Amino acid sequence: MRLLVTLSLAIFILCLKGKTAGTANVSSNKKDNDIKLASSTSNCSVSQCNVFPNDENIYISSSTLYFDYRTLNNSSYCAPNIPCSILEPCNNITYECASSTSVCIINSCCSPQAVCLLLSLTNLYKSGWSNGSSIDTARDSHTASILTNGNILITGGYNNSVLNSAQVYNLANETWTNTGNMNSVRYHHTESILKNGKVLVTGGNNGTNQLNSAELYDSSTQTWMLINSMKAAREFHTATTLTNGKVLVTGGYNNAELYDPSTGNWTMTGNINHERYSHRASVLLDGNVLISGGNDGENILKSAELYDTSKGTWTLINDMNTAREYHTITILADGKVLVIGGHNGIVYLNSAELYDPSSKTWTMTYNMNTPRIRHTASLLPNGKVLVTGGNNDNIYLNTTEIYQTS
C-alpha cells in the first residue's frame, strides 16, 4: 500500500480575518517522491508568476497559483499563496527576518505588515527577468565584470559626457558603491578579469579620440594603474581572457592582438574573417572564443566566428537568428551562450537568444522587460544573469534586470 501523507493548510482559513495571501495544499507521496501543489481561489492582488521545478521529481499542478513576491530591494521570489496567519512578521523598519531560512517580503496581501516567507517555499523558481537595484549613475557604453570576490565592477560609459567613474555591486546586500576612478575617461572600451584577479581596461573613446591606452584595476586597493598601450587605437572592440591567461582583443578593425600579463607586452595575431565593430566576444568552455554580430560599416551583422586558440585562426559558424550590434554575450554555467538586446539597424531589441556549442545552433529565449543597447550582462555565482544600464531610444537607463535560466 502506498503511503500518502497530506498536509492541508485549510484549517488556517478559519483563522483569517479578511486578510490572506491565499491557501496551498501540499501532498507528498513517499514512494514516488513527488510533491503535488494545489491552490484554492485567492483574493490576492499580487502578480502571478510561472514556475519550473528545481527537481525533476517535483510535479506542479496546472491549477496551482504562484505569486511574484518582492523584497525591499525588489528581489523576486515566486511561491505559492499561503495564509497570513502562519507567516511570521518581519521588522517593518529593518525588513529583516529572525531566521536565515526566511526572506522578508513587502508586497504580499498581508501588507502593510511585511512578512517572512520561508525560502523552502521558493524552491520552485521563476524563469525570465525581474528588476534589480538601480546603479547610482545612469550610463551606457560602459563595461562590467565579476571580481574574484563575486562582486561586480562597472566602469566608464557615457551620460551627457564621458565618464571615468566606477562602481561595485555587492551581491550579498544588493547595493552599489563608488570605487576609484580610472585614469582616463572612456566609453566603448573593454573590461577583462585577469588570472591574478586584476581588471584590464582597454581602448575606447574619450569623447575626442579613439584610445590605445590600457589600465589595470586592483580591487584590494581600489586603485588604477596605466600599463603598456595596445598596438592600435580602437573602440567598439572586444577583449577576452583566454584559458592561458592572455587577453585576445578583436575588432574595431579586422585585426586582433594579444596581451600577455606575464610580460606586459602586446603582439598581433590572426585576422577575423569579417571586419566588424560593436560586436561581442566570450570564451567557450572548450577554450575557444566566440564573436557575434556587430557592424561592418554598411550592415548590421548576424554572423558569428570561432577563434581557435591553439592555431590562432578564425572560422565562420552558423548565423544568429537576429542581426544585432551593441548587444551582450554571456557564457552560462551549462556552456550555452546567452546573447541579449542590441540594435538591428531599425529598432532597439529586448530579444535574447541562446547558442548551443554542442549542436552549433541558435534558439530564441525570453525577452527582457526593457529594450536596451550598450548595456552589460554578468553571470552571477547563483547562475542568474545581471543586466545593468544601457540606452533605450536615447534614454540613459539606470535600471537592471535579472535573467533566470530554466
N, C-alpha and C positions, 0 to 999 in steps of 0.2 A: 504494500500500500504506500502510495506516495504521500510524503509528509508535506502538508500545506499549512504554512503559518501566515495568517493575515493580520496585518496591523491596520486598524481603522482609526482615523482621526475624527470620525463623525461625532464622537462623544463630546468633542470640544465645541461643536457648533452650538450646543445648548448654552454654553457659557458666554457666547458672543453677545454684545450689546450694540448691534448696528454697525460694528467696525470689524472688517475681516479682510484678510489677504487671500481668502479662499480656503478650500479644503483639498487634501490629497489622500488617496487610499493607496497603500503600498502592499503588494503581495509578493512573497518570496518563496519560490519552490526550491527546496533544498536539493532535491535530486537533479533537477535540470539547471540549477544555479542561475535562474533568471529572475529579473525583477520587473513586475508589471505595475505601471503607474496609471491610475485613472482618476480624473478630476471631475468634481461636480461643478455646476454652474456657479460663477463668481461675479460679484458686483465690482470687482477690482478694475480700476481705470488705467492701471499701468500697462504700457505697451507689451504686447505679446512677442515672443521670440521663438525661433525654430531651433531645435537641438538635435545633436547626434551623439550617440553613446561613446564614452571613452572605452568601454569594454564590450567586446563582441557578444558577451553573454547577457547583456542588458537589452531588454525589449521595451520600446516606448509605444504605448497605445496611441492610436490616432486621435482619440478623444481627450488626451491629456493636454491641459493648458499650462504653458510656461510663460514666465514674465521676465522682462528685462529690468532687473533691479540695479540701482546705481548707488555708488558711494559718493562721499563729498567731493572726491577728485574725479568723479564721472567714470570710474571704472565700472565695467558691465559684468553682472552675474546673472546668468539665466537659470532659473529654478522654478519648481512647481509652486503654485499658490497654496499657502498654508495659513491657519488661523492665527490672528494676532495674539490670542491668549496663550499660546505655547512659545512665543518668542520673547526672549529676554530683552528689555530695553537697553539701549546703549547711551552713553553720555551725550546729551544734546549740545554740549559745549566743545568737548574734545573729539567727539564722534569716534570713540574707541569702545571696544568690547572687552569684558573682563577675561574672556577666554581667547586664546590664539586659534581656536578651532572655529571661530565665527568671524564674520565681517559685518561692519556697520553699514546699513543701507538707509537712505534718507527719502526714497520716493515710493515706498510701499503704501498700501491702503491703510496702514497703521499710522500714517502721518497725522498730526505733526510730530508724533513721537518717533524718533529714529530707533530701529530695532536691529538686533543681532541675528543675522542669517547664518545658519550652520553651513560651513563650507562643504560638508558631506552631501548637502542637498544640491550642490552646484557641480557635482562630478559629471553631470550631463551638460556639455558646454555648447555654446552658440558658435556657429561658423559665420564668418563675414567680418564686418567692420563695426567699430564703436569709437566714440570720441575719446581723446586723451587730454592731458593737461596742456594748456597753451604755453608757448615759449614767450619770453619777455619781450623780444623784439621781432616783429613781423619781418620776414625776409624771404627772398627767393634766390635762386642760383647759388645757394650755399652748399656745404657738404656736411656729411655726418659719418661717424664711425664708432664702433663699440670698443671701449677701452678694456684693458685686461682685467679690471675690477668689475666689469659688467655694466658700468655707466656709459652714457653716450655723449660724445663730443660733437657739437656742430660749430662750424667756423665760417666767417665771412658772409658773402652774399650781397644783396642789394635791397635797399629800401629808400628810394629817392636819392641816395648816394651810396658809394661803395663802402662796405663795412670791413673792419679788421677785428671786430669783436668775436668772442667765442663763448659758448655756454655749455654746461654739463647737465645732463638729465640723470637724476638719481633714481634708479629703478626701484629701490626699496620703498621710498616715500613718494615717488611720482612727482618730483619737483624739479625745477630748473634753477641753476645758479650761474652767475657770471664767473669766468675764469680769465687767465691772462690774455691780452690782445696779441694778435700776430704782428710781426714787424712791418708787413705791407698790407694795405687794403687790397682786397681781391675778391672777385667773383668769377664764375665759370672756371674755377680751379678744381683740383682733386685733393683727396684726403685718404691716406692709407695707413693701416697699422703695420708696423714692422715686427719682426720676430722678437726684438728686445722690448716691445711694448710701447716704444715711442711712436709718434704720429708724424708721417711725412706729408707735407702740403706742397703741391707743385703748380706752377704756372698760373693761368687765369688772366684777368684784365684788371687794371687799376682805375679804369674809367677813361684813360687816355691811350694806353699802350698794352699790347699783349706782353705777358711776362714769361721769362725763362727762369726766374728765381725759384728757390725751394727753401723750405724751413722745416725744422723739427720741433714738435711739442713734447715736453716731458711732463707727464701727468703727476709725478711725485712732487715736482717743484712748481707746476703750473706756469712754466716759462717756455718761450720760443727762442730758437737759435737759427740764424741763417746758415745754409750749407752751400756746397758747390752748385752752380746753376746747370740747368739742362742744356743739351746741345742746341735745341731750338726753342724759341719762344712759342707758346701755344696756349689756346683756350678751347673750351668745349671738347677737351680730350678726355682720356680715361687713364687711370693708374691702378694697377692691380698687383698685390703682393703674391708672389709665386711660392710654391712649396719649398724652393731652395733658398728663400729669404730675399731674393732680388725683387725689384719692382719693375713691372712692364708698363711703359707709358705709350699709348697709341693715339693716333689721330690728331685732329686739328689740321693735319696733312694726311698723306697716305703712308708716312714713315712711322717708325716705332723705335724706342730706345729703352735701355735697361739701366736701373740704378743699383749699384752694389753697396749695401750698407757697411760691409767689412772694409771697403777701400774708400768709400765716399765718392766714387767715380761714376760717370755716365758713359755708355757705349751704345752704338746703333745696332739694331737687329733687323730681321726680315720685314719687308713692307706688307701692309694689308692689301687684299685684292681690290677692294672698292674704297676709294677715297671718301672719308666721312668725318664729320664733326657732330657734336651734340648727340653722340651715340653713348652706349653704356657697356661696361665690361665687368666680368666676375670670373673667379676661378672655380671650375667644377671639382667634384670630389676626386676625379682622376688626375688632377693637377693641371689639366689643360685650361685654356682661357676662352670664354665665350664673349663675343661682342655682338650687339644687336642694334638695328635701326640707325637713326641719325639722319644727316643731311649731306648731300654731295655738292651743294651749291646750286642745284637745279631742282632736285626732287627730295621729298621725304622718303626715307628708305624703310623697307620691312625685311631686308636681307640680314643674314647673320653669318658669322665666321667663327671658326675654331683655330686657336693658336696652339701648335704642338711645341711644348717647352723643350722637348728633347732634341728637336730638329730646328727650331727657330723659324718654322714655316706656318702659313695660313691656308685654311681650306674653307670654301663656302659650304653652308649646310642649308636645310630647309628654311624657308622664309617664315616670319611671324604671320599671324592672321591679320594684323593691323600695322600699317606703316606708322611709325611714331619717332619723334625726337623729344629731347628734354624729359625722358621717362626715367624710371629707375629699374635696376635689375638686382635681385636678391637670391642667393642660394639658400634653399630651405634645408631643414635637418635631414629630410629624406633624399636629398640630392637634386630634387627638381628645382627649376629656376622660375621665380616669380617676377614678371615684368608688369609695371604699374604706370598708368597715366601717360602723360606726354601730350603731344600735339600732332595731328595728322596733316597739317597744312591748311585745314579748314576750321576745325573745332578743337577745343580743349577736351581731353579724354579723361573719363573716370573708369575706363575699362581696364581689365587686367587679364593676363594670360600666363599659362604655365608651359615651360619647356621640359620635356622628359628626355634626359640624355640616353636612357636605355632604348627608347623607341625612336629617338630623334624627331619627335613630333611636338607641335604646339596645340594647346587647347585653351579655350576661354574659361575664366573663372569669375568669381563675384566682382561686381563693380564697386568702386569706392562711393562714399556718400557725396564727395565733392570732386569735380574735375580739377586737375592740377598739373602744372608743369614745373620744372626746376625745383622739385621737392626732394626729400631724401626718404629712404626706406632702410630700416635696420632690423636684422633678425635678433630677437631677444633670446635670452637663455631659456625662457619657457616655451620657445617655438613660435611665438607670435611675431608679427612684423609691425614695427612702429613707423608710421609715415608722418613727417613733420613739414609744415610750411608749404612754400611754393607760391604759385600765382595762378589765379583763375580769372580770365578775361580782364587782365591788367589790375586786378585787386590782389595786393600782397596778403598772404594768409599767415595767421599765427595758430591756426587750428592743427590738430593732429588726429590721426586715425590709427586704429589697431586692427590688423588682419589676423583672424584665427583660422588656421588650416583645419580642414575636416578630416 
